[in-house]
Amino acid sequence: MDLPGVPSVLLDALRDAACSCGQVRLALVGGVVRDLMLHRRHGRPWNGVPDLDWVVEGDVEQLAAVLLERCGPRRVRSVQPHAAFGTVALHLDEVPLDLAMARQELYPEPGWNPLVQPGSLETDLLRRDFTINAMALDLTSGELLDPHGGLADLASNRLEFLHPNSVSDDPTRVIRAARYGARLGMDLSPEARQQVARTLDAWPWTWHGGDAPETAPPALASRLRMEVDRLLEHEPWPEALNLLADWRAMALLDPGLQEDPERTRRLHWGQRMGLPLLPVWLAGASDPAAVARRLQIAGQQQQWLNQLLPLQAWLSEEGPSCDASPAEWTMALEQRGWSPQTVALMVSLRPLCWKQLLRWWGRWRLIQSPETARQLIADGWPSGPALGEELRRRRCARLDQCR
């Protein structure tokens, strides 16, 4: 086995440790195998190896102990066993390694967390999401194991689920498909699209609004949110979201997001203003606050979205006119207590007076009275309500110079 950027002595040490403790098999798995095949066979750039994931048929902790004994603490560092999960994380020659017991999974109900038990390398590959991620390199023989046709799907730029219940077992695989599709320039196969459509037709969140229905699995919300966060933070998100829209898959989060022609423009605005992209995307839902609760997003971001519809109603019914002065806009917004982030979210929605909101967010709210309370008191102003009113008057005068 040859891995660009990985010293051969590291692989030799792993191989020797596995043989000496009687391990049946030790195989490299995951995205590194996929990316290596893309590099070797299709000329894709090799971006290096952030870490190496290994599946072990046998005792994971024993393998780590033998590795430490043979290589010593200078080469083997940061050993972290997790007996409950059958994994050991460590660094060998400064390269992060994750050793995991070969396992198999059973989903008791669609969308629920799986039940995990020991298995073989073959069953471990079967529990993965796509054929392109279900390949392994056997460390001892150097053989590529490709039981599900991942190489052929890589050559065809095709994302194929491993079995007919892949999406119903775990709907977050649709979000993952968009991530890989955008990153690797791939698309779902016709059969995979049909599987997505079947799952969406049956999934409760397709037709229930508000809070998640009683039938929704308790852990699904957080898994969906984490996958979407990864998509928005680490992938080319315009392409990924376009794939989700093309697959009619936005309903996994909220049906209102499916018909959202301003999505890309709004997200670019949010990005320019330094907002987290998840609440910016959810701002296009029919009820952003309800979707935020359902996905269990960060509490502060929920607060921004809770204020969004009330701010929208206030702007249309009571807010200042578009030709009102900077001071009028500033006083009106601040008296109502709208958070800067909520106002920034509203800017991304482009209401009638969005330019005034943007100016308040970017400049007006930062302008203060040219004199502080201490300076006015030193000039003879008594403390009390009149002092506060004078500070506001001077601030407003300074604001109106911004016209």
Buried (B, 14 or more C-beta within 10 A) or exposed (E): BEBEEBEEEBBEBBBBBBEEBEBEBBBBBBBBBBBBBBBEEEEBEBEEBEEBBBBBBBBBBBBBBBBBEBBEEEBBEEBEBEEEEBBBBBBBBEBBBBBBBBBBBEBEEBBBBBEBEEBBBBBBBBBBBBBBBBBBBBBBEEEBBBBBBBBEBBEEBBBBBBEEBBBBBBBBBBBBBBBBBBBBEBBBBEEBBEBBBBBBEEBBBBEBBEEBEEEBBEEBBEBBBEBBBBBBEEBBBEBBBBBBBEBBBBBBBBBBBBEBEEBBEBBBBBBEBEBBBBBBBBBBBEBBBBBBBBBEBBEEBBBBBBBBBEBBEBBEEEBBEEEBBBBBBBBBBEEEEBBBBBBBBBBBBBBEBBEBBBBBBEEBBEBEBEBEBEEBEEEEBEEEEEBEEBBBEBBBEBBEEEE
